[in-house]
Amino acid sequence: MPKPHCSRWVALALALPVLGGCALGPDFVEPDSSLPANTSFTGQPLSDAHLPRPADPTWWNAFGDPVLTGLENRIATANLDVRTATIRIAESRYQRGATAAAQFPSINGDAKYQRELYSQNGIVSLIAPLLGPAGANGLSIPAINDYTPGLDMSWELDLWGRVRRQVESADAQLDQAEDRRRDVLVSSLAELARDYIQLRGTQEQIRIAESNLTVDREILQLAQQLQQKGVRSGLDAENAAAQVEGVRAQLPSLRQQEIQYRNAIAMLLDLPPSSLDAELSVNRAGLRSPPRVPLGIPSELARRRPDIRMAEDQLHAATASIGVAVASFYPKFQINGSVGLDALEFSNLFKASSLQYMAGPSVTLPIFDGARLKSMLELSEAQQAEAALTYHKTVLQAWHEVVNAIAAYRLEQARRARLRAQLDHTRAALDLARSRYNDGVTDFLTVLDAERSLLQNEQQFATSTTNVSLDLVTLFKALGGGWEQTFSDPSRLASRQ
């Protein structure tokens, strides 16, 4: 029959695996996004047989511009913000590794050599009288050598899951770092598309101004010819010259905008100013807008939008932190030990008789800490409640952004169609005004007004065309498209910096 103290040790050994499998605190449950799966973003009911296609992650291909596609394909590896976010993934991995190391024993080696000489007037002087006649003349202890190499070991038994909850929180923070990189990538892709579209829009405005400048110069030449023939006064020629200079005055600011957008794209791709001038200088045809944009269903946003995923990761980390706070109320068990050699002569150091060791468990029980642990637990619970509200707000805001982007895109398309019809009528009016002026039926101001209207309408139509593409980019970004499933190795990227 085993002795009582042995029975207790056996019972503890059998209980450790059971206790080690539990983790205090609430388990994380994936939150309900409350996004509908059977209706569209505009609230229209959907059937399983007619679900819309999900948004294309490579949405920039919808514009049909190979230059834009080539630039977008370089963002993931070239953009400085994306590369910084990638390195932060590596940082989170290393932090997670440091946290997980607490699950394993800690072993430290040490070695020490000391040359010691005891004072004759110190403790030794108290020992000499105890030795009787042998110590009458004092006790003389020569200097000694002390060799002590050894190992120190400690291991916290994670009975209550405190360390496991810390690792769970670190895993959630690592997921958050990965989703933050996705969010930065989505934003960078959208920003490059916006700059490119505005660059092409500015180049179109320059083309319109130069085209109208050619027409205005022809009108000026006609007015000057009629003045020379004495048919018209010099007032018509001066008004025509003023119109020419007014159009020419628009070109410098437009060219400045063109340079700024080129350099903005170069900055996004980690390139010096003017490095993309040759690639971006040629004005291409207008960007193509897809006839129908794949939107998917609202419930997909929870998995597709990086900011929603980040909010969920934050909620997961906050939930795990509650378990850490709860486990702090319970005793902390630790196994400590040390083993080493000790000898006064180096020749005896590695003999079996020089071995010494110490091993045994220790327990730390919180008794009074001024309600610190209680406050830390309440803080963790409040942070979890805040993270839950943040998740709910992020989902709701994403839903609103998509619906607003859909409305803006569709309404701008309708406006652009009306502007196109207005532009056709304005061109016809200008042709009629010039013909009637040549026939002497109308005055020159009618021609100038028609020319100004044409210039203004062409600029409005070009701006609306640009806005349609910009609204489409906003819609694709709101849908969360444009991020990778896999990443380049952040540790390698960090080593190259």
SERO-8023 format. One record per residue (C-alpha): residue in three letters; x, y, z. Coordinates in steps of 0.001 Angstrom, whole numbers, plus 500000, padded with zeros to 6 digits. Example, Ala and Ser with C-alpha at 12.3 -4.5 7.8 and 13.67 -1.06 7.14 Angstrom:
REM residues 2
ala512300495500507800;ser513670498940507140;
//
This chain:
REM residues 497
met500000500000500000;pro501541503330498995;lys502330505919501607;pro499880508859501954;his502236511467500498;cys502955509221497509;ser499229508830496883;arg498843512581496697;trp501625512845494135;val500075510050492052;ala496652511732492169;leu498213515037491097;ala500042513365488208;leu496791511802487004;ala494910515086487329;leu497400517184485375;pro496402515943481903;val492734516574482683;leu493341520013484133;gly495784520838481365;gly493078520376478778;cys490828523105480141;ala491108526834479519;leu489186529302481632;gly487180532143480189;pro484721532266477279;asp485462530473474015;phe485345532663470929;val482276532252468721;glu482275533769465245;pro479953536788465425;asp476810537074463365;ser477298539779460742;ser473503540209460325;leu474063540636456584;pro471255539117454507;ala472041536154452290;asn468757536062450359;thr468468539692449246;ser470598541987447112;phe472350545094448355;thr469331547139447269;gly466916544916449187;gln465574542901446231;pro464817539236447094;leu467041536612445505;ser466499532943444772;asp469190530296445080;ala469048529753441331;his469690533418440538;leu472367534472442979;pro474632537195441520;arg478219536395440734;pro480750537512443371;ala482942540510442674;asp486085539825440667;pro489198540273442855;thr491091541516439776;trp488421544136439134;trp490745546520437271;asn490602544182434259;ala487001545333433784;phe488299548659432418;gly490024546934429507;asp493211549019429836;pro496455547000429627;val498505549871431072;leu496291550048434170;thr496383546270434507;gly500181546259434341;leu500443548960436993;glu497993547221439328;asn499913543952439058;arg502998545717440462;ile501366547152443577;ala501602544075445804;thr505395543845445543;ala506361547482444957;asn504144549624447179;leu505928550747450338;asp502818550669452536;val502047547102451451;arg505636546037452068;thr505568547662455507;ala502340545815456351;thr503965542575455161;ile506893543079457523;arg504436543698460359;ile503047540230459694;ala506524538894460438;glu506627540967463620;ser503315539464464740;arg504605535962463992;tyr507679536543466126;gln505548537955468953;arg503313534926468735;gly506365532651468901;ala507637534455472004;thr504253534053473670;ala503971530357472762;ala507436529667474213;ala505917529948477712;gln504197526572477127;phe507567524777477239;pro510204524372479931;ser512885527010480224;ile516449525738480614;asn519412528036481182;gly523011527020481512;asp525502528824483709;ala529039528301484842;lys530940530142487525;tyr534448530225488905;gln535380532068492101;arg538595532550493975;glu537589533029497637;leu539519534132500713;tyr537695534369504063;ser538527537226506423;gln540266536194509669;asn538329538919511471;gly534936537988510105;ile532810534922510745;val535945532819510968;ser536912534618514210;leu533691533367515810;ile534420529775514870;ala537950529675516333;pro536884529758520061;leu534538526840519420;leu537482524670518440;gly539086524847521924;pro542868524543522169;ala543067523876518416;gly541766527317517699;ala543615529158520443;asn545986530716517966;gly543170531502515534;leu541759529643512570;ser543568530054509312;ile541649529179506145;pro543627529496502926;ala542151530907499731;ile540102528393497775;asn538856527892494219;asp535181527170493558;tyr534046525683490226;thr530231525475489743;pro528838524745486243;gly525171523769486023;leu521695524096484568;asp518632525936485898;met515203524777484791;ser511640526021485283;trp508286525112483803;glu504899526651484501;leu502092524096484442;asp499365525776482430;leu496552524142484389;trp494042526946483871;gly494885527789480258;arg496401531201480951;val499257530670478504;arg496999528966475971;arg494657531948476036;gln497655534240475515;val498664532170472490;glu495071532295471212;ser495117536083471524;ala498479536215469725;asp497059534059466908;ala494156536493466534;gln496588539410466446;leu498564537618463731;asp495365537182461718;gln494679540872462261;ala498113541772460869;glu497439539668457767;asp494035541281457263;arg495565544721457801;arg497938543981454933;arg494956543020452798;asp493259546276453749;val496355548276452810;leu496584546378449520;val492925547035448671;ser493367550738449447;ser496589550972447412;leu495024549239444410;ala492051551597444536;glu494283554661444997;leu496391553744441970;ala493239553233439870;arg491879556620440982;asp495130558396440117;tyr495283556635436752;ile491663557461435908;gln492117561092436929;leu495318561225434872;arg493448559984431797;gly490607562381432572;thr493035565294432780;gln494646564253429507;glu491165564182427956;gln490542567703429284;ile493805568792427667;arg492723567201424372;ile489351568983424568;ala491014572320425288;glu493462571896422414;ser490667570832420041;asn488557573849421003;leu491630576047420691;thr491948574930417076;val488289575781416419;asp488621579146418185;arg491662580011416105;glu489678579234412956;ile486887581517414201;leu489470584209414988;gln490953583872411506;leu487466584193409988;ala486709587276412073;gln490004588881411042;gln489329588144407370;leu485874589694407576;gln487357592710409358;gln489935593169406630;lys487157593043404017;gly485255595636405999;val482295593344406456;arg482695593128410250;ser484109595474412869;gly487260594912414875;leu485097594053417899;asp484422590573416534;ala488151589929416058;glu488964591095419595;asn486239588924421104;ala487528585956419142;ala491099586654420303;ala489906586852423915;gln488210583484423491;val491460581973422188;glu493488583313425117;gly490859582112427595;val491165578553426324;arg494960578734426257;ala494937579887429891;gln493364576584430932;leu496231574466429601;pro498994575244432172;ser496880574184435179;leu495753571049433348;arg499333570105432490;gln500300570675436125;gln497585568244437206;glu498843565741434639;ile502343565867436123;gln501006565492439664;tyr498966562391438797;arg501925560783437002;asn504145561348440012;ala501442560109442380;ile501358556805440480;ala505170556629440555;met505099557195444323;leu502653554320444807;leu505068552048442917;asp508187553208444811;leu509590555026441775;pro511233558465441516;pro509336561391439968;ser508895561408436186;ser509951557766435885;leu506588556796434325;asp506265559784431990;ala506999557775428854;glu504565555007429846;leu501763557389430818;ser502250560234428359;val500203558748425511;asn496525559510425962;arg494524556360425397;ala490892555943424516;gly488420556338427353;leu488275553559429910;arg485655550960429255;ser482891550545431826;pro481485547027432162;pro477788546732431233;arg477073544891434487;val479132544859437655;pro479201541563439626;leu478224542431443192;gly477730539142444985;ile475443539060448021;pro475660541178451194;ser476591538245453465;glu479823537750451500;leu481131541097452759;ala481957539575456149;arg484526537289454482;arg485579539608451668;arg486176542974453344;pro489520543114455191;asp488287545740457661;ile485448543448458794;arg487891540583459187;met490185542839461204;ala487307543794463510;glu486517540098464005;asp490170539364464799;gln490154542173467352;leu487048540690468984;his488720537267469074;ala491822538670470776;ala489699540553473329;thr487718537380474121;ala490902535388474710;ser492217538138477012;ile489261537503479346;gly490507533933479812;val493953535263480708;ala492408537578483315;val490246534794484795;ala493208532393485070;ser495122535020487066;phe492763534378490014;tyr493918530761490309;pro497106529323491809;lys500165529309489611;phe502018525985489667;gln505617525783488585;ile508269523085488589;asn511759524373489338;gly515038522596489340;ser518753522963489017;val521559520501488460;gly525254521202488514;leu528743520312489639;asp530655521864492499;ala534301521275493379;leu537191523147494922;glu539654521447492601;phe539164521410488869;ser540424517837488703;asn537487516735490875;leu534858518768488997;phe533611515998486694;lys533468513238489286;ala530121511774490317;ser530684512959493858;ser530666516598492608;leu527049516337491458;gln524411518425493202;tyr520805519113492266;met517551520597493470;ala514044519946492124;gly510524520506493284;pro507220522203492636;ser506200525658493750;val502811527313493940;thr501886530986493967;leu498440531889495245;pro497082535433494935;ile495701536460498330;phe495515540252498359;asp496415542606495523;gly494202545609496149;ala491511544381493700;arg493989544615490805;leu492987541249489338;lys489300542123489565;ser489903545416487779;met491934543686485065;leu489108541201484487;glu486516543965484260;leu488806545852481868;ser489064542785479613;glu485303542349479598;ala484787546026478731;gln487321545755475906;gln485467542729474527;ala482167544656474616;glu483839547547472807;ala485289545176470176;ala481832543670469601;leu480358547115468982;thr483262547977466684;tyr482588544817464667;his478894545639464374;lys479646549211463294;thr482235548062460754;val479766545651459144;leu477007548252459057;gln479329550885457623;ala480504548471454912;trp476909547761453938;his476160551480453692;glu479303552101451622;val478310549472449051;val474726550734448722;asn475912554353448410;ala478541553368445844;ile475944551502443766;ala473654554541443792;ala476469556941442884;tyr477635554744440005;arg474171554280438494;leu473119557925438880;glu476366559203437371;gln475819556908434414;ala472363558452433922;arg473829561954434190;arg476517561098431653;ala473843559929429161;arg472035563286429487;leu475295565187429076;arg476030563235425895;ala472650564264424436;gln473282567877425468;leu476709567768423839;asp475243566582420522;his472770569483420520;thr475511571980421398;arg477685570860418480;ala474754571211416121;ala474049574674417539;leu477661575753416962;asp477619574540413348;leu474355576401412740;ala475652579596414394;arg478837579602412303;ser476850579038409111;arg474418581853409912;tyr477328584144410845;asn479015583449407521;asp475741584321405797;gly475462587514407818;val472214586437409462;thr473418586463413086;asp476015588341415092;phe479377587128416280;leu478361586909419949;thr476021584060419072;val478971582143417636;leu481095582827420721;asp478289581770423063;ala477845578545421099;glu481601577893421232;arg481747578549424984;ser478784576226425503;leu480484573520423469;leu483691573789425470;gln481805573732428750;asn479636570778427747;glu482602568782426458;gln484420569385429744;gln481348568380431767;phe480905565231429709;ala484588564315430120;thr484379564969433879;ser481261562813434135;thr482985560032432202;thr485880560204434667;asn483465560201437593;val481716557080436313;ser485045555223436403;leu485932556693439809;asp482553555632441202;leu483172552157439822;val486519552001441638;thr484785553110444842;leu482207550345444352;phe484843547663443811;lys486744548859446886;ala483546548849448955;leu482965545245447858;gly486401544348449252;gly487858543098445978;gly491518543085445121;trp493443541260447816;glu495605538172447652;gln495017534848449338;thr498757534259449674;phe501624536567450574;ser505315536768449943;asp507335535541452919;pro507450538554455277;ser510573537305457048;arg512491537277453754;leu511117540688452878;ala512278542000456254;ser515789540608455727;arg516090542453452395;gln515416545883453898;
//
